Amino acid sequence: MRGRNAEVFGTAAVQVRPASSADLRAIARIQRSSPTAAQWPPEDYLRYVCLVAAVGREVAGFAVLRRTGGEYELLNLAVAPERRRRGIGRRLVAAALEKAAGPVYLEVRASNEAARKLYEACGFRPVGIRENYYRNPTESAIVMRFQSC
């Protein structure tokens, strides 16, 4: 049976749910294996809307959404390397967008073409550039915006 936030991938169901402190070790592991993702202390994510995509008992990815005034910002999104290119990132973005009632912004490294394509496929559009926004290495950010209905 598939719930509203579950999708079947092969024989394993992916369930998107709110993160808990029990998920922090897995979030940290995924974050470390994703050099283009923001590298924040995972416990900070629990102050915001933090979602995980679970395959069985394994956390396969996470997304973090923050509300600021009437806007939202997708702060971070990462999927475990062995689970990438299977729709998990798209499912996490969709679940995060369901939580937002207004415009949603994000920044993405200019060189991260895979992430940019994912965000565009989910309805985000480029609206600006922040020069030299990222460090290690220094790189510009593409600012993208999604406007909910």
C-alpha positions in Angstrom: 0.0 0.0 0.0 1.2 3.5 -0.9 0.6 6.4 1.3 0.4 10.0 0.2 4.1 10.5 0.8 5.3 7.0 -0.3 6.4 6.0 -3.7 7.5 2.5 -4.8 11.0 2.0 -6.3 11.5 -1.6 -7.4 10.5 -3.7 -4.4 11.3 -1.0 -1.7 8.9 1.8 -0.8 10.3 5.3 -0.2 8.5 7.1 2.6 9.0 10.8 3.2 8.5 11.8 6.8 9.6 14.4 9.3 13.1 13.9 10.6 13.8 13.0 14.2 16.9 13.1 16.4 17.3 9.4 15.6 17.9 10.3 11.9 20.8 12.8 12.6 23.6 10.2 12.2 22.3 9.2 8.8 21.8 12.8 7.8 25.4 13.6 8.7 26.6 10.6 6.7 24.7 11.7 3.6 25.8 15.3 4.0 29.5 14.3 4.2 29.1 12.2 1.1 27.6 15.2 -0.8 30.3 17.8 -1.2 28.0 20.2 -3.0 25.5 20.2 -0.2 25.6 22.7 2.6 27.7 21.3 5.5 25.8 22.4 8.6 25.5 20.7 12.0 22.7 18.2 11.3 21.1 18.9 14.7 20.4 22.5 13.5 18.1 21.1 10.9 15.6 20.0 13.5 14.8 23.7 14.1 13.2 23.8 10.7 11.1 21.6 8.5 13.5 18.7 8.0 12.2 15.7 6.0 13.9 12.4 5.3 13.3 9.9 2.6 13.4 6.4 4.1 13.7 3.1 2.3 12.7 0.6 4.9 14.6 1.7 8.0 17.4 3.3 6.0 17.5 7.1 5.5 18.2 7.7 1.8 18.1 11.5 1.7 16.9 14.6 3.4 15.6 18.1 2.7 15.5 21.2 5.0 13.0 24.0 4.5 13.0 27.3 6.5 10.2 29.9 6.7 11.3 33.5 6.8 8.3 35.9 6.9 6.0 34.9 4.0 8.8 33.2 2.1 10.5 29.8 2.3 14.0 28.7 1.6 15.1 25.2 0.7 18.3 25.2 2.8 19.7 21.8 1.9 18.9 18.7 -0.1 21.0 15.6 -0.4 20.6 12.0 -1.3 22.9 9.1 -0.5 25.2 8.4 -3.4 24.0 4.8 -3.8 20.4 6.0 -4.0 20.8 8.9 -6.5 19.0 9.2 -9.8 16.0 7.2 -8.6 13.5 10.0 -8.0 14.3 10.4 -4.3 15.5 14.0 -4.6 12.4 14.9 -6.7 10.2 13.3 -4.0 11.9 15.3 -1.3 11.5 18.6 -3.2 7.8 17.8 -3.8 7.2 17.0 -0.1 9.0 20.2 0.9 6.9 22.3 -1.5 3.8 20.8 0.0 4.8 22.4 3.3 5.3 25.9 1.8 2.4 28.4 1.2 4.2 31.1 -0.8 7.4 31.6 -2.8 10.3 29.2 -2.2 13.9 30.2 -2.9 17.1 28.2 -3.0 20.7 28.7 -4.0 22.6 26.1 -6.0 26.2 26.1 -7.1 26.5 27.2 -10.7 28.5 24.1 -11.5 26.0 21.7 -10.0 24.2 21.0 -13.2 22.4 17.8 -11.9 20.8 19.8 -9.1 19.9 22.7 -11.3 18.1 20.3 -13.7 16.3 18.7 -10.8 15.1 22.0 -9.5 14.0 23.2 -12.9 12.1 20.0 -13.4 10.3 20.7 -10.1 9.2 24.1 -11.2 12.0 26.4 -10.0 13.3 29.1 -12.2 16.6 31.1 -12.1 16.0 34.6 -10.8 19.5 35.8 -10.0 23.2 35.1 -9.4 25.2 35.6 -6.2 28.8 36.1 -7.2 31.4 34.2 -5.1 28.7 33.0 -2.7 30.2 29.6 -1.9 33.6 28.8 -0.4 35.8 25.7 -0.8 35.9 26.2 -3.7 34.8 29.8 -4.3 31.9 29.7 -6.7 28.8 31.7 -7.7 25.3 30.6 -6.7 22.3 30.6 -8.9 19.2 31.8 -7.0 16.1 30.0 -8.0 12.4 30.6 -7.1 9.3 28.5 -7.0 5.9 30.2 -6.7 3.2 28.0 -5.2 -0.4 28.3 -6.2 
